[in-house]
Amino acid sequence: MYRTIVEAILAHAVEEPDKLAVGFKKHQLTYRILTKQVKAFAYRLQTIYGIKKGDLIMISAVSKQDYVVAWLAIQFLGAVSVPLDKTAKDTNILEIYEFIAPQLLLTDRTLNSWEQQNINKASLKELYSESVKAAEFKEGEKLIYQIPDMESVAEILFTTGTTGKPKGAMLTYSNIYASAHNTWNGIGMKSSDKVLLPLPLNHSVGMRVLRTALYIGASIVIQNGFTFAKELEVNISEYKCTGLVSVPASIEVVYRQMQDQFATVMGKLRYIEIGAGSLSYDMKKKLVKELPDTFIYNTWGSTETGGAIFLNVSINPDKLTSIGKPVDGVELKVVDKKGNAIKAHNIDTAGRMALRGKMQMKGYFHLPKQTAETLVDGWLYTNDIVYTDEDGYVYMLGRADDIINVGGEKVSPVEVENIAAEFEEIRECACIGADDPEGILGRVPILYVVLEGTEFHKEELVKFLADRMERYKLPQQYVLIQKLPRNRMNKLNRTELYRLWKENGAEEMMNDTVQTILNRRSIREFTEQNIPKAYLEMIAQCGIYAPSGHNLQTWRFTVIQDQEQISNLKETTARVAKEKKVYFYGFQNPNAVILVSNDRKNKNAIQDSACAAENMMLAAQSYGIGSVWQNTLHQISDEPEIRELLQKYAVPDSHIVWAAVLMGYPAKQGKLLAKKMDTVRWFPAGQ
């Protein structure tokens, strides 16, 4: 087979020139086009910037074809690629730049403050655009690819830094070759596969899957993250994807967002690989049940090893709490604190995991001490505590620092989390150790809980756990939290949880009011159950108590409960909206509709109405009543047919209906839509 990824794509360009290599939105590169662009890009790197074999090139890992072509061009020249997180702060990029002293930085970030730092920088976007044009004129076609020394460094991947300062793992061509083979064998990726890749391309998982797909001649479809489930659905459908790679937290978000469409959309895939962490036991069961014709793989790996341990969840229902078995070519041993190999077949005899194989890194860049601590006598020592069963399956208890010593007994936070996650009121949870307030047991488990809905019955959870685990493993405190802290790869950040506990202890930020706000979802389908009038009266009163500009209170709240009138309102709105080409989402069976209207002469009418509508929806949420804001009417309030209807409801002609708030008891759970968490800015920065 091929020795390098570049050698592979050059061969694919000859054997299957018109086959899709890389897709991103409307951009589609066949292997022939990809090869031409790579050569043109390499030619420009060589002739304009003087890049040669062994040079270090930092590159912003944007989720586009630009990055893939640039990365391959660097490899073509025998230079060393150093992918960077596209969202990294300037200070982090500068720190890495100064540390590795590269020959060139490829990025489109605005780095004006760096001009005095003598940074050799080029625009990735512009260089790619120029290379595309140059490829059409066969620029670089005469470049001859020289197979490099397989033990020379090809890439430097920086770790995510969740357990300390990021380190640059040096990967040789031989390491990359072995890693690609491990993934190929562990997942069973086929050359006919079209793999959807929505993960960061500076991270081990994303790069591993990208390399493997191109190595075997499969197709990669790039997506810029998991922000919207709809984009995932569109890509799977339009590109006819057969594979998907995800991380545990992302697949769980998509599962909630898609709801009853999850099986239909994801069932089109031949396989789903979950890397960068282990799926919860509960989620593994759900995926196997809902996707019977899709293979579910859980992969363990690291920046230093690539994917090394694989579990086909679909065909191993009795091993769901395991992380899998090492793939052929990877050796595993468990060692004690002194580094001696031990037999570890349960939690009491568990020890530190060490791996050996051709995929393991050469070492950390310019960090000889850390390299010597990690690579010992040919073995790569991890900080993960594991044990194995009689069949060779590996069970992970957590990082060594996270294991909780409760009066001499070992408690695995992962075990506690897996059991607690099965409680129906819990969406996700995280366990950490804290000092025993009684000073008797040393450390005790603490459980941070993200609720599935609005209800939390602590006593029932305690009983649920007590029936399923030993008494010393039971959490001593339960802290409600809206969202677990995670890093860029959506891995749980336990360090941040330790900080939260140190600063706040058991004091919950999630009081009833905050919980109501954060848990409200848009509900469009309702049951037949009537809303008590007393509730509706209080909900309307909450609207009255909303803020109003200059306290004018020119609004009006028209409550409609008659089902015939509600049906008429829906049909008329839908018909007029269609005629006027105004979007109308629709709704099913609300028990009540509250029209929030306001005098058009009031300059603050829309703001006042929005505050009132939000107050009423939050009040409804506190009673367990679902709601949604239907905003079509404000665009068609003055259309004759709509105005005639509003007159029947005694809505003044001077009023615009800014919102129709639909309410009722939910027939199904609302979707947790993606939120743009980067919209908050602090000034001064870092405060």
C-alpha positions as CSV (number, residue, x, y, z in Angstrom):
1,M,0.0,0.0,0.0
2,Y,0.9,3.7,0.0
3,R,3.5,4.9,2.5
4,T,2.2,8.5,2.8
5,I,-1.1,10.4,2.3
6,V,0.4,12.4,-0.5
7,E,1.5,9.3,-2.3
8,A,-2.0,7.9,-1.9
9,I,-3.8,10.9,-3.4
10,L,-1.4,11.0,-6.3
11,A,-2.3,7.4,-7.0
12,H,-6.1,8.0,-6.6
13,A,-5.8,10.9,-9.1
14,V,-4.6,8.4,-11.7
15,E,-6.9,5.5,-10.8
16,E,-10.1,7.4,-10.0
17,P,-9.6,11.0,-11.2
18,D,-13.2,12.0,-11.1
19,K,-14.1,10.6,-7.7
20,L,-15.0,13.1,-5.0
21,A,-12.1,13.7,-2.6
22,V,-13.2,16.7,-0.6
23,G,-16.6,18.4,-0.4
24,F,-17.5,21.6,1.5
25,K,-20.9,23.2,0.8
26,K,-21.0,23.7,-2.9
27,H,-17.2,23.2,-3.4
28,Q,-16.4,19.7,-4.7
29,L,-12.8,18.6,-5.4
30,T,-12.2,15.4,-7.2
31,Y,-8.9,13.6,-6.7
32,R,-7.7,15.0,-10.0
33,I,-8.5,18.6,-9.0
34,L,-7.3,18.1,-5.5
35,T,-3.9,16.9,-6.8
36,K,-3.6,19.8,-9.2
37,Q,-4.4,22.3,-6.5
38,V,-2.0,20.7,-4.0
39,K,0.9,20.9,-6.6
40,A,0.1,24.5,-7.4
41,F,0.0,25.4,-3.8
42,A,3.2,23.6,-3.1
43,Y,4.9,25.3,-6.0
44,R,4.0,28.7,-4.7
45,L,5.1,27.8,-1.2
46,Q,8.4,26.7,-2.7
47,T,9.0,29.6,-5.1
48,I,7.6,32.5,-3.3
49,Y,8.3,31.6,0.4
50,G,11.3,29.3,-0.1
51,I,9.7,26.5,1.8
52,K,11.8,23.3,1.8
53,K,12.0,19.9,3.4
54,G,11.9,20.0,7.2
55,D,10.6,23.6,7.5
56,L,7.8,24.2,10.1
57,I,4.6,25.8,8.7
58,M,1.9,26.9,11.1
59,I,-1.6,26.9,9.5
60,S,-5.0,28.0,10.7
61,A,-7.2,24.8,10.6
62,V,-10.3,26.4,9.0
63,S,-12.9,23.8,8.1
64,K,-12.7,24.4,4.4
65,Q,-11.0,22.9,1.4
66,D,-8.4,25.7,1.6
67,Y,-6.9,24.0,4.7
68,V,-6.9,20.5,3.2
69,V,-5.1,21.7,0.1
70,A,-2.5,23.7,2.1
71,W,-1.9,20.9,4.5
72,L,-1.3,18.4,1.7
73,A,1.0,20.9,-0.1
74,I,3.1,21.3,3.0
75,Q,3.4,17.5,3.2
76,F,4.2,17.3,-0.5
77,L,7.3,19.5,0.0
78,G,8.4,17.4,3.0
79,A,7.8,20.3,5.4
80,V,6.1,20.0,8.8
81,S,2.6,21.1,9.2
82,V,1.5,22.6,12.6
83,P,-2.3,23.0,12.5
84,L,-3.8,25.6,14.9
85,D,-7.2,26.0,16.3
86,K,-9.0,28.5,14.1
87,T,-10.6,30.1,17.2
88,A,-7.4,30.4,19.2
89,K,-6.6,33.7,20.8
90,D,-3.9,35.9,19.4
91,T,-1.8,35.4,22.5
92,N,-2.0,31.6,22.2
93,I,-1.0,31.7,18.6
94,L,1.9,34.0,19.3
95,E,3.0,31.8,22.2
96,I,3.2,28.8,19.9
97,Y,4.8,30.8,17.1
98,E,7.6,31.9,19.5
99,F,8.0,28.4,20.8
100,I,8.4,26.6,17.5
101,A,9.8,29.4,15.4
102,P,8.2,28.4,12.1
103,Q,9.2,29.5,8.6
104,L,5.7,30.7,7.8
105,L,2.3,31.2,9.3
106,L,-0.7,30.7,7.0
107,T,-3.8,32.5,8.4
108,D,-6.4,35.1,7.6
109,R,-6.7,36.3,11.2
110,T,-6.2,40.1,11.6
111,L,-3.0,40.3,13.6
112,N,-2.0,43.9,13.4
113,S,-0.6,43.9,16.8
114,W,2.0,41.4,15.7
115,E,3.6,43.5,13.0
116,Q,6.4,44.4,15.4
117,Q,7.1,40.7,16.2
118,N,8.7,40.0,12.8
119,I,6.2,37.4,11.9
120,N,6.4,35.8,8.5
121,K,2.7,35.6,7.6
122,A,0.6,34.9,4.5
123,S,-3.1,34.8,3.8
124,L,-4.3,31.2,3.5
125,K,-7.4,32.3,1.6
126,E,-5.5,34.4,-0.9
127,L,-2.8,31.8,-1.4
128,Y,-5.4,29.1,-2.0
129,S,-7.3,31.3,-4.4
130,E,-4.1,32.0,-6.4
131,S,-3.3,28.3,-6.4
132,V,-6.7,27.4,-7.8
133,K,-6.1,29.8,-10.8
134,A,-2.5,28.6,-11.1
135,A,-3.6,25.0,-11.2
136,E,-5.7,25.7,-14.3
137,F,-2.5,26.8,-16.0
138,K,-0.7,23.6,-14.8
139,E,1.6,25.5,-12.4
140,G,3.5,23.0,-10.3
141,E,2.6,20.0,-12.5
142,K,6.3,19.3,-13.0
143,L,7.0,19.0,-9.2
144,I,8.1,15.6,-8.4
145,Y,7.1,14.1,-5.0
146,Q,9.9,12.6,-3.1
147,I,9.0,9.9,-0.6
148,P,10.4,11.2,2.8
149,D,12.2,9.4,5.4
150,M,9.3,7.6,7.2
151,E,10.8,8.4,10.6
152,S,11.0,12.1,10.0
153,V,8.4,14.4,11.5
154,A,5.4,15.2,9.3
155,E,3.1,17.0,11.7
156,I,3.1,18.6,15.1
157,L,-0.4,18.4,16.7
158,F,-0.9,20.4,19.9
159,T,-2.9,18.8,22.7
160,T,-6.1,20.4,23.8
161,G,-4.5,21.4,27.2
162,T,-7.4,20.1,29.4
163,T,-4.8,18.6,31.8
164,G,-2.2,21.3,31.6
165,K,-0.3,23.5,29.1
166,P,-0.7,22.3,25.5
167,K,2.2,20.2,24.2
168,G,3.2,19.6,20.6
169,A,3.1,15.9,19.8
170,M,5.5,15.2,16.9
171,L,4.1,12.6,14.5
172,T,6.3,11.0,11.9
173,Y,5.2,9.7,8.5
174,S,5.4,6.2,10.0
175,N,3.1,7.2,13.0
176,I,0.6,8.7,10.6
177,Y,0.7,5.6,8.3
178,A,0.1,3.3,11.4
179,S,-2.7,5.6,12.7
180,A,-4.5,5.5,9.4
181,H,-4.3,1.7,9.3
182,N,-5.6,1.5,12.9
183,T,-8.7,3.6,12.0
184,W,-9.2,1.8,8.7
185,N,-9.2,-1.6,10.5
186,G,-10.9,-0.4,13.7
187,I,-13.9,1.3,12.0
188,G,-13.9,-0.7,8.7
189,M,-13.9,2.5,6.6
190,K,-14.3,1.7,2.9
191,S,-13.1,3.5,-0.2
192,S,-16.7,3.8,-1.2
193,D,-17.6,5.8,2.0
194,K,-18.5,9.4,2.1
195,V,-17.6,10.6,5.6
196,L,-19.1,13.7,7.1
197,L,-16.5,15.4,9.2
198,P,-17.8,18.3,11.4
199,L,-14.9,18.3,13.9
200,P,-12.0,20.8,14.2
201,L,-9.2,19.9,11.8
202,N,-6.4,20.8,14.2
203,H,-7.5,18.1,16.6
204,S,-6.3,14.5,16.6
205,V,-9.7,12.9,15.8
206,G,-10.5,15.2,12.9
207,M,-7.1,14.9,11.4
208,R,-7.0,11.1,11.9
209,V,-10.3,10.6,10.0
210,L,-9.3,13.1,7.2
211,R,-6.0,11.3,6.7
212,T,-7.6,7.8,6.7
213,A,-10.3,8.8,4.2
214,L,-7.8,10.3,1.7
215,Y,-5.4,7.4,2.3
216,I,-7.9,4.7,1.2
217,G,-9.5,6.9,-1.5
218,A,-12.8,7.6,0.3
219,S,-14.6,11.0,0.2
220,I,-14.6,13.6,3.0
221,V,-17.4,16.1,3.4
222,I,-16.3,19.0,5.7
223,Q,-18.8,20.8,7.9
224,N,-18.0,23.7,10.2
225,G,-19.0,22.2,13.5
226,F,-22.3,20.8,14.9
227,T,-23.9,24.1,15.5
228,F,-27.1,23.3,13.6
229,A,-28.6,19.8,13.2
230,K,-30.3,21.0,10.0
231,E,-26.9,21.5,8.3
232,L,-26.0,17.9,9.3
233,E,-29.2,16.6,7.7
234,V,-28.7,18.6,4.5
235,N,-25.1,17.3,4.1
236,I,-26.1,13.7,4.7
237,S,-28.8,14.0,2.2
238,E,-27.1,16.0,-0.5
239,Y,-23.8,14.2,-0.4
240,K,-25.4,10.8,0.4
241,C,-23.0,10.4,3.3
242,T,-22.4,6.9,4.6
243,G,-20.3,7.8,7.7
244,L,-20.2,10.4,10.4
245,V,-17.6,11.2,13.0
246,S,-18.7,13.0,16.2
247,V,-17.8,13.5,19.8
248,P,-20.2,12.3,22.6
249,A,-21.5,15.7,23.6
250,S,-22.3,16.7,20.0
251,I,-24.2,13.5,19.1
252,E,-26.3,13.9,22.3
253,V,-27.2,17.5,21.3
254,V,-28.1,16.4,17.8
255,Y,-30.2,13.5,19.3
256,R,-32.2,16.1,21.3
257,Q,-32.5,18.6,18.4
258,M,-33.7,16.1,15.8
259,Q,-36.0,14.2,18.2
260,D,-38.4,12.0,16.1
261,Q,-36.4,12.7,13.0
262,F,-33.1,11.4,14.4
263,A,-33.6,7.8,13.3
264,T,-34.8,8.8,9.9
265,V,-31.8,11.1,9.2
266,M,-29.0,9.2,11.0
267,G,-30.4,5.8,9.8
268,K,-29.1,6.7,6.3
269,L,-25.5,6.3,7.5
270,R,-23.6,3.0,7.4
271,Y,-21.7,3.9,10.5
272,I,-21.1,6.6,13.1
273,E,-17.8,6.9,14.9
274,I,-17.7,8.6,18.3
275,G,-14.2,9.8,19.3
276,A,-12.6,12.2,21.8
277,G,-14.3,10.6,24.7
278,S,-16.6,7.8,25.6
279,L,-20.4,7.8,25.1
280,S,-22.5,7.4,28.2
281,Y,-23.9,3.9,28.8
282,D,-27.4,5.4,28.4
283,M,-26.6,7.0,25.0
284,K,-25.0,3.8,23.7
285,K,-28.3,2.0,24.4
286,K,-30.4,4.7,22.7
287,L,-28.2,4.7,19.6
288,V,-28.2,0.9,19.2
289,K,-32.0,0.8,19.7
290,E,-32.9,3.7,17.3
291,L,-30.3,2.9,14.6
292,P,-30.4,-0.9,14.2
293,D,-29.0,-0.7,10.7
294,T,-26.1,1.7,11.5
295,F,-22.9,0.5,13.1
296,I,-22.0,2.6,16.2
297,Y,-18.3,2.8,17.0
298,N,-16.8,4.3,20.1
299,T,-13.1,5.1,19.7
300,W,-10.5,5.9,22.3
301,G,-7.3,7.7,21.3
302,S,-5.2,10.7,22.1
303,T,-3.1,13.3,20.3
304,E,-0.1,11.1,21.1
305,T,-1.5,7.8,19.8
306,G,-4.4,8.5,17.4
307,G,-7.2,6.0,17.6
308,A,-6.0,2.9,19.3
309,I,-9.0,1.3,21.1
310,F,-12.2,0.6,19.3
311,L,-15.6,-0.8,20.3
312,N,-18.4,-1.8,17.8
313,V,-21.2,-0.9,20.1
314,S,-23.8,-2.4,17.8
315,I,-22.5,-6.0,18.0
316,N,-21.3,-5.9,21.6
317,P,-24.3,-5.2,23.8
318,D,-22.7,-6.9,26.8
319,K,-19.7,-4.6,26.6
320,L,-21.4,-1.2,26.6
321,T,-19.5,0.1,29.7
322,S,-16.2,-0.8,28.0
323,I,-14.2,1.6,25.7
324,G,-13.3,-1.4,23.5
325,K,-10.3,-3.5,22.6
326,P,-6.9,-2.4,21.2
327,V,-6.8,-2.8,17.4
328,D,-4.3,-5.3,15.9
329,G,-0.8,-3.8,16.1
330,V,-1.5,-2.0,19.4
331,E,-0.3,-3.6,22.7
332,L,-1.8,-2.6,26.1
333,K,-0.6,-3.2,29.6
334,V,-1.8,-1.9,33.0
335,V,0.9,-0.8,35.5
336,D,0.9,0.2,39.1
337,K,2.3,3.5,40.6
338,K,5.9,2.2,40.2
339,G,5.4,1.3,36.6
340,N,5.3,-2.5,37.1
341,A,2.9,-4.5,34.9
342,I,-0.1,-5.8,36.9
343,K,-3.2,-7.9,36.3
344,A,-6.1,-5.6,36.6
345,H,-9.5,-7.1,36.2
346,N,-11.7,-4.9,38.4
347,I,-11.9,-1.5,39.9
348,D,-9.9,-2.5,43.0
349,T,-6.9,-3.7,41.0
350,A,-7.1,-1.0,38.3
351,G,-4.0,0.8,37.2
352,R,-2.4,3.2,34.7
353,M,-2.8,2.3,31.0
354,A,0.3,2.1,28.8
355,L,0.3,1.5,25.0
356,R,2.8,0.4,22.5
357,G,2.6,0.5,18.7
358,K,3.9,2.2,15.6
359,M,1.3,4.9,15.9
360,Q,2.7,6.4,19.0
361,M,4.3,9.8,18.7
362,K,8.0,10.5,18.4
363,G,7.9,12.8,21.4
364,Y,6.9,16.3,22.5
365,F,8.5,19.2,20.5
366,H,11.3,20.8,22.6
367,L,10.1,19.1,25.8
368,P,12.6,16.3,26.6
369,K,11.5,15.9,30.2
370,Q,7.9,15.4,29.4
371,T,8.8,13.1,26.6
372,A,10.9,11.0,28.9
373,E,8.1,10.8,31.4
374,T,5.6,9.7,28.8
375,L,7.7,7.4,26.6
376,V,9.4,4.7,28.7
377,D,11.1,1.6,27.2
378,G,9.1,1.8,24.0
379,W,5.8,2.2,25.9
380,L,3.6,5.3,25.9
381,Y,2.2,5.9,29.4
382,T,-1.2,7.6,29.7
383,N,-2.7,9.1,32.8
384,D,-5.9,7.0,32.4
385,I,-6.9,4.4,35.1
386,V,-8.2,1.2,33.6
387,Y,-8.8,-2.5,34.0
388,T,-9.5,-5.3,31.5
389,D,-11.9,-8.2,31.4
390,E,-11.2,-11.8,30.4
391,D,-11.9,-11.0,26.8
392,G,-9.4,-8.1,26.6
393,Y,-12.0,-5.3,26.7
394,V,-10.8,-2.2,28.5
395,Y,-12.8,-0.3,31.1
396,M,-11.8,3.2,31.9
397,L,-12.4,4.7,35.4
398,G,-11.1,8.2,34.6
399,R,-7.9,10.2,34.8
400,A,-5.6,9.3,37.7
401,D,-6.2,12.7,39.3
402,D,-10.0,12.2,39.0
403,I,-10.3,8.9,40.9
404,I,-11.9,9.6,44.2
405,N,-10.5,8.0,47.3
406,V,-13.4,7.6,49.7
407,G,-12.0,6.3,53.0
408,G,-9.6,4.0,51.2
409,E,-12.2,2.9,48.6
410,K,-11.7,3.9,44.9
411,V,-14.6,5.6,43.2
412,S,-14.7,6.0,39.5
413,P,-16.4,9.3,38.5
414,V,-17.2,7.7,35.1
415,E,-19.1,4.8,36.8
416,V,-21.1,7.2,38.9
417,E,-21.9,9.3,35.8
418,N,-23.0,6.3,33.7
419,I,-25.4,5.1,36.3
420,A,-26.8,8.5,37.2
421,A,-27.3,9.4,33.5
422,E,-30.0,6.6,33.3
423,F,-32.2,8.6,35.7
424,E,-34.9,10.0,33.5
425,E,-34.7,13.5,34.9
426,I,-31.0,13.9,34.1
427,R,-29.8,15.0,30.7
428,E,-26.1,14.8,31.6
429,C,-24.0,14.9,34.7
430,A,-20.4,15.0,35.9
431,C,-18.9,13.7,39.1
432,I,-15.9,15.1,40.9
433,G,-14.3,14.5,44.3
434,A,-14.4,17.1,47.1
435,D,-13.1,17.2,50.7
436,D,-15.4,15.4,53.1
437,P,-17.0,18.2,55.3
438,E,-17.0,15.8,58.2
439,G,-13.2,15.2,57.8
440,I,-13.7,11.4,58.1
441,L,-13.6,9.9,54.6
442,G,-11.0,12.2,53.0
443,R,-12.8,12.8,49.7
444,V,-16.4,12.3,48.7
445,P,-18.3,12.3,45.4
446,I,-20.1,15.4,44.2
447,L,-22.5,15.2,41.3
448,Y,-23.2,18.2,38.9
449,V,-26.6,17.7,37.2
450,V,-28.1,19.1,34.0
451,L,-31.8,18.4,34.0
452,E,-33.7,17.1,31.1
453,G,-36.8,19.2,31.9
454,T,-37.8,21.4,34.8
455,E,-38.5,18.8,37.5
456,F,-35.9,17.4,39.8
457,H,-36.8,15.0,42.6
458,K,-33.6,14.6,44.5
459,E,-35.0,11.9,46.9
460,E,-36.0,9.7,44.0
461,L,-32.5,10.1,42.4
462,V,-30.8,9.2,45.7
463,K,-33.0,6.0,45.9
464,F,-32.3,5.3,42.2
465,L,-28.5,5.4,42.8
466,A,-28.6,3.6,46.1
467,D,-30.3,0.6,44.4
468,R,-27.5,0.5,41.8
469,M,-24.2,1.3,43.6
470,E,-22.3,0.8,46.8
471,R,-23.1,3.2,49.6
472,Y,-19.6,4.8,49.5
473,K,-20.0,5.7,45.8
474,L,-23.2,7.8,46.4
475,P,-22.7,11.5,45.8
476,Q,-22.9,13.6,49.0
477,Q,-24.0,16.7,47.2
478,Y,-26.1,17.3,44.0
479,V,-25.5,20.6,42.3
480,L,-27.8,21.7,39.5
481,I,-26.1,23.4,36.6
482,Q,-27.4,24.6,33.2
483,K,-24.5,23.3,31.1
484,L,-21.4,21.3,31.9
485,P,-18.1,23.1,31.1
486,R,-16.4,21.7,28.0
487,N,-13.4,22.5,25.9
488,R,-13.2,23.2,22.1
489,M,-13.7,19.5,21.4
490,N,-16.7,19.3,23.7
491,K,-14.7,17.2,26.2
492,L,-15.8,17.6,29.8
493,N,-13.6,20.1,31.6
494,R,-13.4,18.7,35.1
495,T,-10.8,21.3,36.1
496,E,-13.5,24.0,35.6
497,L,-15.9,21.9,37.8
498,Y,-13.2,21.8,40.6
499,R,-12.9,25.6,40.3
500,L,-16.7,26.0,40.5
501,W,-16.9,23.8,43.6
502,K,-14.0,25.6,45.2
503,E,-15.6,29.0,44.6
504,N,-19.3,28.2,45.1
505,G,-19.5,24.8,46.9
506,A,-23.0,23.4,46.9
507,E,-24.5,26.9,46.4
508,E,-26.5,26.5,43.2
509,M,-26.5,29.2,40.5
510,M,-29.6,27.5,39.2
511,N,-32.4,29.0,41.3
512,D,-36.0,28.5,40.2
513,T,-36.1,31.7,38.1
514,V,-32.9,31.0,36.2
515,Q,-33.9,27.4,35.7
516,T,-37.3,28.5,34.2
517,I,-35.6,30.9,31.8
518,L,-32.9,28.4,30.6
519,N,-35.2,25.4,30.3
520,R,-38.0,27.1,28.3
521,R,-38.4,25.6,24.8
522,S,-40.6,26.4,21.8
523,I,-43.6,24.0,21.9
524,R,-45.8,23.8,18.8
525,E,-47.8,20.6,19.5
526,F,-50.1,20.3,22.5
527,T,-52.3,17.8,24.3
528,E,-56.1,18.2,24.8
529,Q,-55.7,19.1,28.4
530,N,-57.2,22.5,29.3
531,I,-55.2,25.3,31.0
532,P,-57.0,26.3,34.2
533,K,-58.4,29.8,33.9
534,A,-56.6,30.9,37.1
535,Y,-53.3,30.0,35.4
536,L,-54.2,32.0,32.3
537,E,-55.2,35.0,34.4
538,M,-51.8,34.9,36.3
539,I,-49.9,34.5,33.0
540,A,-51.7,37.5,31.6
541,Q,-50.9,39.5,34.7
542,C,-47.2,38.7,34.3
543,G,-47.5,40.4,30.9
544,I,-49.0,43.4,32.5
545,Y,-46.0,43.6,34.9
546,A,-43.5,43.6,32.0
547,P,-41.4,46.9,31.6
548,S,-42.9,49.4,29.2
549,G,-41.1,52.5,27.7
550,H,-42.1,55.6,29.6
551,N,-44.6,53.3,31.3
552,L,-47.1,54.0,28.5
553,Q,-48.5,50.4,28.6
554,T,-50.3,50.9,25.3
555,W,-50.4,47.1,24.7
556,R,-53.4,44.8,24.7
557,F,-53.5,41.1,25.5
558,T,-56.4,39.3,23.7
559,V,-56.9,35.7,25.1
560,I,-58.6,33.3,22.8
561,Q,-59.6,29.8,24.1
562,D,-62.4,28.9,21.7
563,Q,-61.0,26.1,19.5
564,E,-63.1,27.0,16.5
565,Q,-61.8,30.6,16.7
566,I,-58.2,29.3,17.1
567,S,-58.6,27.1,14.0
568,N,-60.1,30.0,12.0
569,L,-57.2,32.2,13.1
570,K,-54.7,29.6,12.0
571,E,-56.3,28.9,8.6
572,T,-56.8,32.6,7.8
573,T,-53.2,33.5,8.8
574,A,-51.8,30.6,6.8
575,R,-53.8,31.6,3.7
576,V,-53.0,35.3,3.8
577,A,-49.3,34.7,4.6
578,K,-49.0,32.4,1.6
579,E,-50.6,35.0,-0.7
580,K,-48.3,37.7,0.6
581,K,-45.2,35.4,0.6
582,V,-44.7,35.7,4.3
583,Y,-43.3,32.7,6.2
584,F,-45.8,30.9,8.5
585,Y,-44.4,28.1,10.6
586,G,-47.7,26.7,11.8
587,F,-48.8,25.0,15.1
588,Q,-50.9,22.2,16.3
589,N,-53.8,22.2,18.8
590,P,-52.9,25.0,21.3
591,N,-55.3,25.3,24.2
592,A,-55.0,29.1,24.2
593,V,-53.7,31.9,22.1
594,I,-52.8,35.3,23.5
595,L,-52.5,38.1,20.9
596,V,-50.0,40.7,22.0
597,S,-50.9,43.9,20.2
598,N,-49.7,47.5,20.6
599,D,-50.4,51.0,19.3
600,R,-48.5,51.6,16.1
601,K,-47.8,55.2,17.2
602,N,-45.8,54.0,20.2
603,K,-42.1,54.0,19.1
604,N,-41.4,51.4,21.7
605,A,-44.3,49.1,20.7
606,I,-42.3,46.1,19.5
607,Q,-39.9,46.3,22.5
608,D,-42.7,46.6,25.0
609,S,-44.7,43.7,23.3
610,A,-41.6,41.5,23.3
611,C,-41.0,42.0,27.0
612,A,-44.7,41.2,27.7
613,A,-44.7,38.1,25.5
614,E,-41.5,36.8,27.2
615,N,-42.9,37.4,30.7
616,M,-46.0,35.4,29.8
617,M,-44.1,32.5,28.2
618,L,-41.8,32.2,31.2
619,A,-44.8,32.3,33.6
620,A,-46.4,29.5,31.5
621,Q,-43.1,27.5,31.7
622,S,-43.2,27.8,35.5
623,Y,-46.6,26.1,35.5
624,G,-45.4,23.3,33.2
625,I,-47.3,24.9,30.3
626,G,-45.6,25.0,26.9
627,S,-45.6,28.0,24.6
628,V,-44.3,29.4,21.4
629,W,-44.1,32.9,19.8
630,Q,-45.8,33.0,16.4
631,N,-44.7,36.2,14.7
632,T,-46.3,36.2,11.3
633,L,-49.2,38.5,12.2
634,H,-47.1,41.7,12.6
635,Q,-46.3,41.6,8.9
636,I,-50.0,41.1,7.7
637,S,-52.0,42.8,10.5
638,D,-53.3,45.4,8.0
639,E,-54.4,43.0,5.3
640,P,-58.2,43.3,5.0
641,E,-59.0,39.7,5.9
642,I,-56.7,39.7,8.9
643,R,-57.9,43.2,10.1
644,E,-61.5,42.0,9.8
645,L,-60.7,39.1,12.0
646,L,-58.9,41.2,14.6
647,Q,-61.9,43.6,14.7
648,K,-64.0,40.6,15.8
649,Y,-61.5,40.1,18.7
650,A,-61.9,43.8,19.5
651,V,-58.3,44.5,18.7
652,P,-58.1,48.3,17.9
653,D,-57.4,49.3,14.3
654,S,-54.5,51.4,15.6
655,H,-52.8,48.2,16.9
656,I,-50.3,45.9,15.3
657,V,-50.2,42.3,16.6
658,W,-46.6,41.8,17.3
659,A,-46.9,38.3,18.7
660,A,-49.3,35.5,18.9
661,V,-48.3,33.5,22.0
662,L,-49.6,29.9,21.7
663,M,-50.0,27.9,24.9
664,G,-50.9,24.4,26.0
665,Y,-49.6,21.3,27.8
666,P,-46.7,19.9,25.6
667,A,-47.5,16.8,23.5
668,K,-43.7,16.3,23.1
669,Q,-40.5,17.8,24.5
670,G,-39.2,21.0,22.8
671,K,-36.0,21.0,20.9
672,L,-32.9,22.4,22.6
673,L,-31.7,24.7,19.8
674,A,-28.0,25.6,19.4
675,K,-27.1,28.9,21.1
676,K,-24.3,31.2,20.0
677,M,-22.2,31.3,23.2
678,D,-19.6,33.6,21.7
679,T,-21.9,36.6,21.6
680,V,-20.9,37.9,25.1
681,R,-18.0,40.3,25.2
682,W,-16.4,41.6,28.3
683,F,-14.7,44.9,28.6
684,P,-12.0,45.2,29.6
685,A,-11.1,41.9,27.9
686,G,-10.6,39.1,30.4
687,Q,-12.6,40.7,33.2
